[in-house]
Amino acid sequence: MERRNFLRGAVIGTSAAVFGGTLMHGAAYAAPAQNGTSPYGGLLAADANGIMLPAGFTSRIIARSSQTVSGTSYTWHNAPDGGACYADGSGWIYVSNSEINPSGGASAVKFSATGAITGAYRILSGTRQNCAGGKTPWNTWLSCEEVSLGYVYETDPWGTNAAVQRAAMGRFKHEAAAADPVRKVIYLTEDETNGRFYRFVPTTWGDLSAGALQVMVAGSATSGSFTWANVPDPDGSPTATRSQVSGSKSFNGGEGCHYANDTVWFTTKGDNRLWQLNLASNTYELAYDDSLVTNGAAPLTGVDNVTGSSSGDLFVAEDGGNMEICIITPDDIVAPFLRITGQSGSEVTGPAFSPDGTRLYFSSQRGTTGSSSGGITYEVTGPFRATA
């Protein structure tokens, strides 16, 4: 899936980011990503926060579950999961889901231009097991319920407007979302062993109150062409959405989802794969499969949330594995970018870049305790490359 021919200069976003300023120019596709040397070099010994990073990078703890966020009176939520960043004047906001059931919801942390924390607050309450989600081009956060017949909630990162349940986007075990401003659709993953990959086509772009839920239709192979078909009953009752369309393609545990450059990527945890849909040609292929790594042990296992940078690099978080965020470059090299040590009972969640691309946010969902109340949210700062 050679991605070297990206024309870069995009707006850096989240696990469902929109890179409006980039194009793909007839890239020649190769085999799935293989072991190689990270453009940032190897990992150094763990720092004071227990994170192994490349040279030139530093980490800090932003928040801990069940504790007050520094400089605020707000108590950070348990089990931090999917996240995204939003420009806020000269500063920015990082939003984070809470994957607990009941209660769930999402919170936000606000930063000044210098990165100082200036506020923290709740943006969604009273929902269930909010796992991942996605950022929209109109700067809302789609928070997804990872439960049977779950909903997508559209939320305001500034906490001013009340969250809205978006039933038209389907009721199923939602995981992540990614906005495509070219085709004016939202892609959706489903966390079932026989889940499907969907897209929501709003009647009016920018308004998610009405539209058509569609499912990907393709053969059983790991590459080929695909089409979309309407899901007759998006409410999933009495027949689950994944069982309504004959010929819809089954995926083993849909997780993170990311859009850029006429391409959407999503992970499937049941088979440790990163899938790539080439939207201009309506073809699909494997961008990564740990069983197809032929030059040593697969560095990336337990694939989960995924985001990207303006360089065209993808950053994939591990659910378990050895608690790494791995980089997959446009040259199809996969390598560790960071590793969290001493937290084997946790998972890495919510990777998202600050608007200027110099800071990466993410969480260890259960921290050192292995409990949802032990979550830790981090920031890593350093010389992230703008081009590859």
N, C-alpha and C positions, 0 to 999 in steps of 0.2 A: 504494500500500500504506500509506496514511495510518495512522500509529501513535500519533496524538496522544492517544487515549483510554486510554492506559495508566494504571492506578493503580499508582504506584510505591512503593518502599520495600523493594526486593529485596536479597538477599544478593549482593554483587558477586563474580563468579567469573572463569571463563576462557573459552577458545575453545569449551568445551563446558559452560559454566556452567549451574547450575540456579538460577532466580530464583523461590524458593518463595513469596515474599510478594507477587507481583504478579498482576494480572488484566487481561484485555482486555475492554472493554465495547463490543461491536458497532461496531468502527471501520469507517469508510467508506473503501474502498480507492481509491486514486488511481493515476495513471500512475507508472512507475518514477522513482526519485529523480533530481532535476535539480541542475545547478550552483546554488550559492548561497553566502551568507556564513556561515562557521563561527560557531557561538555563542561561540567563543573568539577570534575575530578572525583577522587575517592572521598569516603567519609572519614572524618577525624574522630578522635575519642569523644565520648559524650560530654556535653557541657554541664553547667550547674543545674540545668533543668532536665537532664537525662536524655538530651537529644543529640544524636550524631549528625553533623552537618558538614558540607564541604567547606574548604577554606574561604574566608571572607564573609561567612554568614553567621548571624547571631539569632538567638531566640529569647522571647520573654513570655511569661504567662499573663494572659489577658483576664481570665476569669476561671473560677472553680465552682462546680456545682454545689449548691446549698450554702454558698458563701457570698458575702456582699462584694459586688464588683468595685474595685478600688476607685475611690473618688466619687462614689455614688451611694445611694441608699438601697439599690436594687439587688435582690438575691438572684444569682444566676441559676438557670433551670437545670434539672437533672438530664442525664443522657443526651448531651449536645450532639446533633447530627448534621444534616445538610445545611449549607450556608451560601451566602452571596454577599458581595460588596456593592455599595451605591455611593456615587459622588454626592457630597453634601456641602455646597459652597467650596471652600478651599480644603475642607476635610472630607470625611467619608463615614459610612455606616457599614457594620458587618452584622448580618442577621443570621440566626442559628435556630434550627428546629430542636424540639425536645421529643425524643423517641420513647415516651412512656405512655402507658395505657392503664387507667384513664388519665385525663388532664392534658398531656401532650402540649401542643401549642408551639409558640416560637417567641424568641426575644431578640433584642438588638442592642449593640454597643455603638456609641457615637464617638468619633475621633476628631481632634483638631488637625490643622494642617501639619503640625509637628508630630502627630501620632499620639498626643496625650488623650487619655480617656476623658470625655466631657459629659457622658451620660449613659444610662442603660435603662431599658424599659421593656415591657411586654407588648407584643404586637398581635398575638393570637392566643386565645384561651379556650378551654372546654372541649378540645378535640382529642383524637386518639392516635397515639403512636405516630407522631409526625416524623417521618424518616427523612428523605431528601425532598427536592423540589426544584424550583427553577426561577430565574430572573426573567422578567419581561422587558421588551424595549421601552415600555412606558413606565418602567421603574416601580413595578410591584413585585412581590415575592409570592410565588405559588408554593404553598406548603401542602405536602401530600401525605394522606393517611395510609399507612401500611397495615391495613386491616381488611378483612373480607368486606366487600361492599363499601370500601372507604371513599372519601370525597377528596377533591382538591379545593383548597381555600385560597382565595386571593387576598393578600394582606398588604398593608402599607408600612414600609420600612421606617417611616417617620412616626408611626403610631398615632397619626391624626385621624385617619379614616378607619371605620370599623371593618373588620375582615368580612368577606363575602364568600359563602359556599357556592361553588361552581358545579352544580349537578350535571349540567350539559356535557361536562368533560368526562363523564362516565363514572360508574361505581364499580370499583374493583380494588385489588390490593395494590394501590399506587406506590411507586417508589420515587421516580425523578421526572423532571420535565425540562425541555429545552426549546426555546423559541427560535423560529426560522422566519426572519423578516422578509425574505425573498419570496417564499411560497405562502407566507402569512398563515403559518400553522404552528401548533405546539406539539412536539413529540412527547410521548409518555411511555414509561416502562412499567412493567407489572412483575411483582416479586412472587411468582408462583413457579413451581418446577415445570409446569407446562404453560407458562405465561406467554403473553403476546406483546408485540411492539405496535403502538398506536400513534395516530396523530389526530389532533382536534383542529377542525377547520371552522373558525368563527364566522358567523354570518357577516359580522363587521369586525375588521382587524382593530384590535384595541379594546374590544368589548367581548368578554368571555361568557356572557349570559346565555348565548344561543349559538348553535352551530351543529356540525356533524362530527361524530366520533367515527374514525376509520381505523381499520386494522391492516397490517402488512400481510400481503398474500405472496407466497413464494414456495419453492420446492424445499426438500429436506437437505439439500446440499449446503456446504458452508460458503458457497459463492454462487452468483447467478443474477438474474433479473428479478424485479419485484413490481407489484402493483398495489393499489389500495382499494379497499372495499368498505362500504358503510356498515357499521354495526347497527342492526335493526333496533335493538333495545339497550341503549347505553346505561339504563338503570340496573342492568345485570340480574333482573328478576322476572320470571323464575329461572331463566337460563343465564349462566355466567357469560360475560362479554367474550371471553376467550373461546367459548364453545359455540358461538352463534354463526360464524362465517366459515363455510367449508373451504379448505385450502389455505387458511391463515397459518402463518408459520409459527411454530412453537419454539420458545426460548427458555432455557433452564435457569430461572431466577434472575429476572431483569433487575439491574441496579442503577448505577450512575448514567447520566446522559449529558452530552455536550454538543453544541452546534458551532460550526465555523466554516466559512469558505465553501458553501454549497455541499457541505458534508455534515453528517451527524454520526457520532460515535455513541455506543452504549455498552455497558459491561453485563456479563451474565456470570453470577457467582457459582452456579452449579457445575460449570465446566471451565471456569477460569479463562474466559474469553473476552476480548474487546472486539466488537463488531463495528464495521464501517459501512455506512450507506452513502453511495455517491449519487447525490440527488439530481445532478444534471443529466446523468445517464440512466438513472433508475436501476443501478446495479448495487450489489452488496458483496462483502468479502470479510475475511478475518484480518483485523489489524494486529491482533496478538492472541496467542493460544499457548498456555504454558506447556502443553504436551507437544508443541511443535518447535520448541526451542532446541536446537541441535548442537549448540556450542557451549555446553556446560549446563549447570543447574539453572532452572528458570528463576530469575530474580524476582518476579512478580507473581504472587499467589494471593488468593482471597480477594480478587478484584472487586472494587466497590465504587465509591464516588470518583468522578473524573472531572477535571477542568482543564483549561488551556491558557497559554500565554500568547503575547503578540508575536513571539518568535515562531509560532507553530508547534511548540512543544506541548505535549499532553502530560498531565500530572495525574497519576492514578493512585488512589488511597487503598490500603489493604485492610480488609476485615479479618483480623488475625494475622496469618502469615508471620513475618517477623516485624510487624508494626512499622512498615515503611510507606513512604510516598515515593513511587517510582516515576521516572521520566521516560517518555517515549518520544524520540526526536523525529523530525521530518525525514531523517535518513534511516528510519526504522531501527534505531538502536534503543534498547530498553536497559535501564540501569537504576540503582537506588539513588534518590536525591536526598532523603533523610531517613533516619530510623529513630523511633522512640524506644528507649530501653527501660527495662524493669516494669513493663506493663503488659505482660503476655495475656492477661485476661480481658483485654480491651480490644478496640478497633479504632482505626483512623477515619475520621469523618470530616465533612464540610470544607474541603479545600477551596479557597477562593482568593483571588488577587485583589489588592487595593487598586483603585482606579489608575494610579500611576505605574503599577506593575512592579513596585519595589518591595512589597510586603505580601507574604502569603499567610493566610489565616487557616486554621484547621483545629480539630479537637481530638483528644483521646476520650472516647465516649465514657469509659468506666475507670480511667486513670489507674492509679496504683492499687486501688482497693478492689477492682473487679466489680464494683457496684455502680448502679446508675447515679448514685449520689456522689460518686467520686470523679465525675467528669472534669477534664481540664481543657481549656481553650487557649491556644497558642498563637503567637505571631512570629514569623521568621522574616528577617530583613537581610538584604544583601544584593549583590550585583547580578540580579536576574537579567538574562540577555534579552534584548529587544529584537534581535534578528538571529537566525541560526547560521 
